[in-house]
C-alpha cells in the first residue's frame, strides 16, 4: 500500500512488486489511481487496486481506512507492506495487527510534523516488522523510542538500465550547451527537497564558474513561488526543466548532481546518479553518507556556502567530478542493486508469513 504514486517511494514499490511477481507470488499494489505507478505496475503484470487517498492526514482519513478494510477483506492477503506515512497511518488503523504487517517509513513523519511521534509510538504495537532504508532512519526511530523489530534494507536502483552514457550526446538531446559546466538537481520542488537552498548557493557558484548551468528537473508546489520570488531564479543560467520521464538523460548530461534536501530516508537520486557515473554533492541528511562514500561530497546540512564551494570546485575541475563518478558507479553496482533490496524484503515477508 502506498499513497505516493510518483517519485522515489513509488519506484521502490514498483521494484518490490515486480520482484515478488517474478517469484511467483500473487501481488497487488493498493494506491491512488493517479500518477504513473498504477500504469507501470499493470504494464509489468502486477495487479493494482485503486485506493483514493490524500497526501496529508485530516478528516478524510476515516473514509480512507474504511475503504482499505473493504479492500483487505476482498484480497485476503497473507501480509501487508505499508509504504510511507499516509499508508502507514491508514493501513495500520485498518489492519490493527490482525495480519502480518510491514511498515517502511521512507523518512519518519515526525521529522516533518513532530507531533506525529506519539502516533508512531502507538502504532508500533500493530507493526510486526519495520523496514528502514538507511542506518540513519533506524537511528532516528530508535531515538524516538520506537522499538519495533527492524531491519535496514537500503534502497536500490537498476544499474543495468542506469549506467554511464555520453555526456555530449545527452546535452544535444536536451538542448543544453555542450561546453558549459552543468549541475543537475532532480526532485519534487518542495521545501523538504531544498532547491531554495541550492538557488541561494548559485550566485556564489557563478562567481567562480560564470558559464555554469543549473538544471532543475521536477515540479511541485514551490515551482511558481520560487521562480517568482528568488533573485537568481530568472537568471539565464538556471533552467527550470519541469517534470521528466527521462531522468537518465539528465544525469548523463551533468558534470555533477546535487541533492540539497533538508531531510531524507535514503534518496534514490544519489544512487541513480552514481549508477550513471556522475559525482554527487549532497547535504548530510538521512542515508547520504551511507550512499556516497567516495562518490562525491557530503556537506553539513543547510550549509549553503559549503554547497557553493563544493559545486564550484567540481564544475571548474571536471577531472575531480569524473573520478568521483567512477567511484560512485562501482559502489552502486556493488552495494545498491535493486535485486539485492528486493531479495531482502522478500525474505522478511516469507519469515513473517511462515512464522
C-alpha positions, 0 to 999 in steps of 0.5 A: 500500500502506498499513497505516493504514486510518483517519485522515489517511494513509488519506484521502490514499490514498483521494484518490490512488486515486480520482484515478488511477481517474478517469484511467483507470488500473487501481488497487488499494489493498493494506491491512488489511481493517479500518477504513473505507478498504477500504469507501470505496475499493470504494464509489468503484470502486477495487479493494482487496486485503486485506493483514493487517498490524500497526501496529508492526514485530516478528516478524510482519513476515516473514509480512507481506512474504511475503504482499505478494510473493504479492500483487505477483506476482498484480497485476503492477503497473507501480509501487508507492506505499508509504504510511507506515512499516509499508508502507514497511518491508514493501513495500520488503523485498518489492519490493527495487527490482525495480519502480518504487517510491514511498515517502511517509513521512507523518512519518519513523519515526525521529522516533518510534523513532530507531533506525529511521534506519539502516533508512531509510538502507538502504532508500533504495537500493530507493526510486526516488522519495520523496514528502514532504508538507511542506518540513519532512519533506524537511528532516528526511530530508535531515538524516538523510542520506537522499538519495533523489530527492524531491519535496514534494507537500503534502497536500490536502483537498476544499474543495468538500465542506469549506467554511464552514457555520453555526456555530449550526446545527452546535452544535444538531446536536451538542448543544453550547451555542450561546453558549459559546466552543468549541475543537475538537481532532480526532485519534487520542488518542495521545501523538504527537497531544498532547491531554495537552498541550492538557488541561494548557493548559485550566485556564489557558484557563478562567481567562480564558474560564470558559464555554469548551468543549473538544471532543475528537473521536477515540479511541485508546489514551490515551482511558481513561488520560487521562480517568482520570488528568488533573485537568481531564479530568472537568471539565464543560467538556471533552467527550470526543466519541469517534470521528466520521464527521462531522468537518465538523460539528465544525469548523463548530461551533468558534470555533477548532481546535487541533492540539497534536501533538508531531510531524507530516508535514503534518496534514490537520486544519489544512487541513480546518479552514481549508477550513471557515473556522475559525482554527487554533492549532497547535504548530510541528511538521512542515508547520504553518507551511507550512499556516497562514500567516495562518490562525491561530497557530503556537506553539513546540512543547510550549509549553503556556502559549503554547497557553493564551494563544493559545486564550484570546485567540481564544475571548474575541475571536471577531472575531480567530478569524473573520478568521483563518478567512477567511484560512485558507479562501482559502489552502486553496482556493488552495494545498491542493486535493486535485486539485492533490496528486493531479495531482502524484503522478500525474505522478511515477508516469507519469515513473517508469513511462515512464522 
